[in-house]
């Protein structure tokens, strides 16, 4: 299999970057999708310290790992969110939070996303994965009644805030892969269409495909790949398990904690949930995706030191190459 399998470091930010590299290398991962939190990657330090990115590369080289993408979900979330509140204070560093005044937080988060594009280029990476945030997610229930003007204003706010960021991405030759996910400006099929329309379908903005979020929402992850085949810039591999059917557990989670059995769904280790993995990998072949498959480990019911190597073995067992051109020609000729 030619596609590399990487480990997303976001769920490992309590460990040092070197320790995560050591673990991933020992398990047999090909590389890392490096998160811009913990001590894993700091875009500001990359901008201020000429030797910083070289130190990250040295650790990767020491453990025989590659990097194909970096991720900055947390700061991207703060670019468009409204309200900015205690939830953001819990995930943003002091440099971004500042005095907590909402617009200042958004502006500083936007500046970090620009620096993230520059850090990616410095690492030789051409994809940054992340969230966008949304000023209209709070209206998702559409009650009290929400006017079309309010919805349109949300997409305009997204375009106004992200187009200057994407200008920097263009200048650096880097693309942004937005993770379609509840709480974002694009969280399903129709909102993805609307978000792409809002920014004029500029090539700098594409998608990170994570099928777990589609299972969660009863959407088709395979059809989504086909519908947006020219925008799939990165793939995160995570599974989800639906726990509905007893009349009590619902899709919205009921404000219950992760892994609470009363929830209607949960993230589980790869291969133990409801994602149709073979169909997904076949469709990735069909649309010509040849980038990394990045394992995002997020299973509250299993120790990650057991689950992460198990996930790697599962993905390796399911991935397969698409037919060669010679096979296609022979098949067509009968």
Secondary structure as a PSIPRED ss2 file (coil, helix, strand):
# PSIPRED VFORMAT (PSIPRED V4.0)

   1 X C   1.000  0.000  0.000
   2 X C   1.000  0.000  0.000
   3 X C   1.000  0.000  0.000
   4 X C   1.000  0.000  0.000
   5 X E   0.000  0.000  1.000
   6 X E   0.000  0.000  1.000
   7 X E   0.000  0.000  1.000
   8 X E   0.000  0.000  1.000
   9 X C   1.000  0.000  0.000
  10 X H   0.000  1.000  0.000
  11 X H   0.000  1.000  0.000
  12 X H   0.000  1.000  0.000
  13 X C   1.000  0.000  0.000
  14 X C   1.000  0.000  0.000
  15 X C   1.000  0.000  0.000
  16 X C   1.000  0.000  0.000
  17 X H   0.000  1.000  0.000
  18 X H   0.000  1.000  0.000
  19 X H   0.000  1.000  0.000
  20 X H   0.000  1.000  0.000
  21 X H   0.000  1.000  0.000
  22 X H   0.000  1.000  0.000
  23 X H   0.000  1.000  0.000
  24 X H   0.000  1.000  0.000
  25 X H   0.000  1.000  0.000
  26 X H   0.000  1.000  0.000
  27 X H   0.000  1.000  0.000
  28 X C   1.000  0.000  0.000
  29 X C   1.000  0.000  0.000
  30 X C   1.000  0.000  0.000
  31 X E   0.000  0.000  1.000
  32 X E   0.000  0.000  1.000
  33 X E   0.000  0.000  1.000
  34 X E   0.000  0.000  1.000
  35 X E   0.000  0.000  1.000
  36 X C   1.000  0.000  0.000
  37 X C   1.000  0.000  0.000
  38 X C   1.000  0.000  0.000
  39 X C   1.000  0.000  0.000
  40 X C   1.000  0.000  0.000
  41 X C   1.000  0.000  0.000
  42 X C   1.000  0.000  0.000
  43 X H   0.000  1.000  0.000
  44 X H   0.000  1.000  0.000
  45 X H   0.000  1.000  0.000
  46 X H   0.000  1.000  0.000
  47 X H   0.000  1.000  0.000
  48 X H   0.000  1.000  0.000
  49 X C   1.000  0.000  0.000
  50 X C   1.000  0.000  0.000
  51 X C   1.000  0.000  0.000
  52 X H   0.000  1.000  0.000
  53 X H   0.000  1.000  0.000
  54 X H   0.000  1.000  0.000
  55 X H   0.000  1.000  0.000
  56 X H   0.000  1.000  0.000
  57 X H   0.000  1.000  0.000
  58 X H   0.000  1.000  0.000
  59 X H   0.000  1.000  0.000
  60 X H   0.000  1.000  0.000
  61 X H   0.000  1.000  0.000
  62 X H   0.000  1.000  0.000
  63 X C   1.000  0.000  0.000
  64 X C   1.000  0.000  0.000
  65 X C   1.000  0.000  0.000
  66 X E   0.000  0.000  1.000
  67 X E   0.000  0.000  1.000
  68 X E   0.000  0.000  1.000
  69 X E   0.000  0.000  1.000
  70 X E   0.000  0.000  1.000
  71 X E   0.000  0.000  1.000
  72 X C   1.000  0.000  0.000
  73 X H   0.000  1.000  0.000
  74 X H   0.000  1.000  0.000
  75 X H   0.000  1.000  0.000
  76 X H   0.000  1.000  0.000
  77 X H   0.000  1.000  0.000
  78 X H   0.000  1.000  0.000
  79 X H   0.000  1.000  0.000
  80 X H   0.000  1.000  0.000
  81 X C   1.000  0.000  0.000
  82 X C   1.000  0.000  0.000
  83 X C   1.000  0.000  0.000
  84 X C   1.000  0.000  0.000
  85 X C   1.000  0.000  0.000
  86 X H   0.000  1.000  0.000
  87 X H   0.000  1.000  0.000
  88 X H   0.000  1.000  0.000
  89 X H   0.000  1.000  0.000
  90 X C   1.000  0.000  0.000
  91 X C   1.000  0.000  0.000
  92 X C   1.000  0.000  0.000
  93 X C   1.000  0.000  0.000
  94 X H   0.000  1.000  0.000
  95 X H   0.000  1.000  0.000
  96 X H   0.000  1.000  0.000
  97 X H   0.000  1.000  0.000
  98 X C   1.000  0.000  0.000
  99 X C   1.000  0.000  0.000
 100 X C   1.000  0.000  0.000
 101 X C   1.000  0.000  0.000
 102 X H   0.000  1.000  0.000
 103 X H   0.000  1.000  0.000
 104 X H   0.000  1.000  0.000
 105 X H   0.000  1.000  0.000
 106 X H   0.000  1.000  0.000
 107 X H   0.000  1.000  0.000
 108 X H   0.000  1.000  0.000
 109 X H   0.000  1.000  0.000
 110 X H   0.000  1.000  0.000
 111 X H   0.000  1.000  0.000
 112 X H   0.000  1.000  0.000
 113 X H   0.000  1.000  0.000
 114 X H   0.000  1.000  0.000
 115 X H   0.000  1.000  0.000
 116 X H   0.000  1.000  0.000
 117 X H   0.000  1.000  0.000
 118 X H   0.000  1.000  0.000
 119 X H   0.000  1.000  0.000
 120 X H   0.000  1.000  0.000
 121 X H   0.000  1.000  0.000
 122 X H   0.000  1.000  0.000
 123 X H   0.000  1.000  0.000
 124 X C   1.000  0.000  0.000
 125 X C   1.000  0.000  0.000
 126 X C   1.000  0.000  0.000
 127 X E   0.000  0.000  1.000
 128 X E   0.000  0.000  1.000
 129 X E   0.000  0.000  1.000
 130 X E   0.000  0.000  1.000
 131 X C   1.000  0.000  0.000
 132 X C   1.000  0.000  0.000
 133 X C   1.000  0.000  0.000
 134 X C   1.000  0.000  0.000
 135 X C   1.000  0.000  0.000
 136 X C   1.000  0.000  0.000
 137 X H   0.000  1.000  0.000
 138 X H   0.000  1.000  0.000
 139 X H   0.000  1.000  0.000
 140 X C   1.000  0.000  0.000
 141 X C   1.000  0.000  0.000
 142 X C   1.000  0.000  0.000
 143 X C   1.000  0.000  0.000
 144 X C   1.000  0.000  0.000
 145 X C   1.000  0.000  0.000
 146 X C   1.000  0.000  0.000
 147 X C   1.000  0.000  0.000
 148 X H   0.000  1.000  0.000
 149 X H   0.000  1.000  0.000
 150 X H   0.000  1.000  0.000
 151 X H   0.000  1.000  0.000
 152 X H   0.000  1.000  0.000
 153 X H   0.000  1.000  0.000
 154 X H   0.000  1.000  0.000
 155 X H   0.000  1.000  0.000
 156 X H   0.000  1.000  0.000
 157 X H   0.000  1.000  0.000
 158 X H   0.000  1.000  0.000
 159 X H   0.000  1.000  0.000
 160 X H   0.000  1.000  0.000
 161 X H   0.000  1.000  0.000
 162 X H   0.000  1.000  0.000
 163 X H   0.000  1.000  0.000
 164 X H   0.000  1.000  0.000
 165 X H   0.000  1.000  0.000
 166 X H   0.000  1.000  0.000
 167 X H   0.000  1.000  0.000
 168 X H   0.000  1.000  0.000
 169 X H   0.000  1.000  0.000
 170 X H   0.000  1.000  0.000
 171 X H   0.000  1.000  0.000
 172 X H   0.000  1.000  0.000
 173 X C   1.000  0.000  0.000
 174 X C   1.000  0.000  0.000
 175 X E   0.000  0.000  1.000
 176 X E   0.000  0.000  1.000
 177 X E   0.000  0.000  1.000
 178 X E   0.000  0.000  1.000
 179 X E   0.000  0.000  1.000
 180 X C   1.000  0.000  0.000
 181 X C   1.000  0.000  0.000
 182 X C   1.000  0.000  0.000
 183 X C   1.000  0.000  0.000
 184 X C   1.000  0.000  0.000
 185 X C   1.000  0.000  0.000
 186 X C   1.000  0.000  0.000
 187 X C   1.000  0.000  0.000
 188 X C   1.000  0.000  0.000
 189 X H   0.000  1.000  0.000
 190 X H   0.000  1.000  0.000
 191 X H   0.000  1.000  0.000
 192 X H   0.000  1.000  0.000
 193 X H   0.000  1.000  0.000
 194 X H   0.000  1.000  0.000
 195 X H   0.000  1.000  0.000
 196 X H   0.000  1.000  0.000
 197 X H   0.000  1.000  0.000
 198 X H   0.000  1.000  0.000
 199 X C   1.000  0.000  0.000
 200 X C   1.000  0.000  0.000
 201 X C   1.000  0.000  0.000
 202 X C   1.000  0.000  0.000
 203 X C   1.000  0.000  0.000
 204 X C   1.000  0.000  0.000
 205 X E   0.000  0.000  1.000
 206 X E   0.000  0.000  1.000
 207 X E   0.000  0.000  1.000
 208 X E   0.000  0.000  1.000
 209 X E   0.000  0.000  1.000
 210 X E   0.000  0.000  1.000
 211 X H   0.000  1.000  0.000
 212 X H   0.000  1.000  0.000
 213 X H   0.000  1.000  0.000
 214 X H   0.000  1.000  0.000
 215 X H   0.000  1.000  0.000
 216 X H   0.000  1.000  0.000
 217 X H   0.000  1.000  0.000
 218 X C   1.000  0.000  0.000
 219 X C   1.000  0.000  0.000
 220 X C   1.000  0.000  0.000
 221 X H   0.000  1.000  0.000
 222 X H   0.000  1.000  0.000
 223 X H   0.000  1.000  0.000
 224 X H   0.000  1.000  0.000
 225 X H   0.000  1.000  0.000
 226 X H   0.000  1.000  0.000
 227 X H   0.000  1.000  0.000
 228 X C   1.000  0.000  0.000
 229 X H   0.000  1.000  0.000
 230 X H   0.000  1.000  0.000
 231 X H   0.000  1.000  0.000
 232 X E   0.000  0.000  1.000
 233 X E   0.000  0.000  1.000
 234 X E   0.000  0.000  1.000
 235 X E   0.000  0.000  1.000
 236 X E   0.000  0.000  1.000
 237 X E   0.000  0.000  1.000
 238 X C   1.000  0.000  0.000
 239 X E   0.000  0.000  1.000
 240 X E   0.000  0.000  1.000
 241 X E   0.000  0.000  1.000
 242 X E   0.000  0.000  1.000
 243 X C   1.000  0.000  0.000
 244 X C   1.000  0.000  0.000
 245 X C   1.000  0.000  0.000
 246 X C   1.000  0.000  0.000
 247 X C   1.000  0.000  0.000
 248 X C   1.000  0.000  0.000
 249 X C   1.000  0.000  0.000
 250 X C   1.000  0.000  0.000
 251 X C   1.000  0.000  0.000
 252 X C   1.000  0.000  0.000
 253 X H   0.000  1.000  0.000
 254 X H   0.000  1.000  0.000
 255 X H   0.000  1.000  0.000
 256 X C   1.000  0.000  0.000
 257 X C   1.000  0.000  0.000
 258 X C   1.000  0.000  0.000
 259 X C   1.000  0.000  0.000
 260 X C   1.000  0.000  0.000
 261 X C   1.000  0.000  0.000
 262 X C   1.000  0.000  0.000
 263 X C   1.000  0.000  0.000
 264 X C   1.000  0.000  0.000
 265 X E   0.000  0.000  1.000
 266 X E   0.000  0.000  1.000
 267 X E   0.000  0.000  1.000
 268 X E   0.000  0.000  1.000
 269 X C   1.000  0.000  0.000
 270 X C   1.000  0.000  0.000
 271 X C   1.000  0.000  0.000
 272 X C   1.000  0.000  0.000
 273 X C   1.000  0.000  0.000
 274 X C   1.000  0.000  0.000
 275 X C   1.000  0.000  0.000
 276 X C   1.000  0.000  0.000
 277 X H   0.000  1.000  0.000
 278 X H   0.000  1.000  0.000
 279 X H   0.000  1.000  0.000
 280 X H   0.000  1.000  0.000
 281 X H   0.000  1.000  0.000
 282 X H   0.000  1.000  0.000
 283 X H   0.000  1.000  0.000
 284 X H   0.000  1.000  0.000
 285 X H   0.000  1.000  0.000
 286 X H   0.000  1.000  0.000
 287 X H   0.000  1.000  0.000
 288 X C   1.000  0.000  0.000
 289 X C   1.000  0.000  0.000
 290 X C   1.000  0.000  0.000
 291 X C   1.000  0.000  0.000
 292 X C   1.000  0.000  0.000
 293 X E   0.000  0.000  1.000
 294 X E   0.000  0.000  1.000
 295 X E   0.000  0.000  1.000
 296 X C   1.000  0.000  0.000
 297 X C   1.000  0.000  0.000
 298 X C   1.000  0.000  0.000
 299 X C   1.000  0.000  0.000
 300 X C   1.000  0.000  0.000
 301 X C   1.000  0.000  0.000
 302 X C   1.000  0.000  0.000
 303 X C   1.000  0.000  0.000
 304 X H   0.000  1.000  0.000
 305 X H   0.000  1.000  0.000
 306 X H   0.000  1.000  0.000
 307 X H   0.000  1.000  0.000
 308 X H   0.000  1.000  0.000
 309 X H   0.000  1.000  0.000
 310 X H   0.000  1.000  0.000
 311 X H   0.000  1.000  0.000
 312 X H   0.000  1.000  0.000
 313 X H   0.000  1.000  0.000
 314 X H   0.000  1.000  0.000
 315 X H   0.000  1.000  0.000
 316 X H   0.000  1.000  0.000
 317 X H   0.000  1.000  0.000
 318 X H   0.000  1.000  0.000
 319 X C   1.000  0.000  0.000
 320 X C   1.000  0.000  0.000
 321 X C   1.000  0.000  0.000
 322 X C   1.000  0.000  0.000
 323 X C   1.000  0.000  0.000
 324 X C   1.000  0.000  0.000
 325 X H   0.000  1.000  0.000
 326 X H   0.000  1.000  0.000
 327 X H   0.000  1.000  0.000
 328 X H   0.000  1.000  0.000
 329 X H   0.000  1.000  0.000
 330 X H   0.000  1.000  0.000
 331 X H   0.000  1.000  0.000
 332 X H   0.000  1.000  0.000
 333 X H   0.000  1.000  0.000
 334 X C   1.000  0.000  0.000
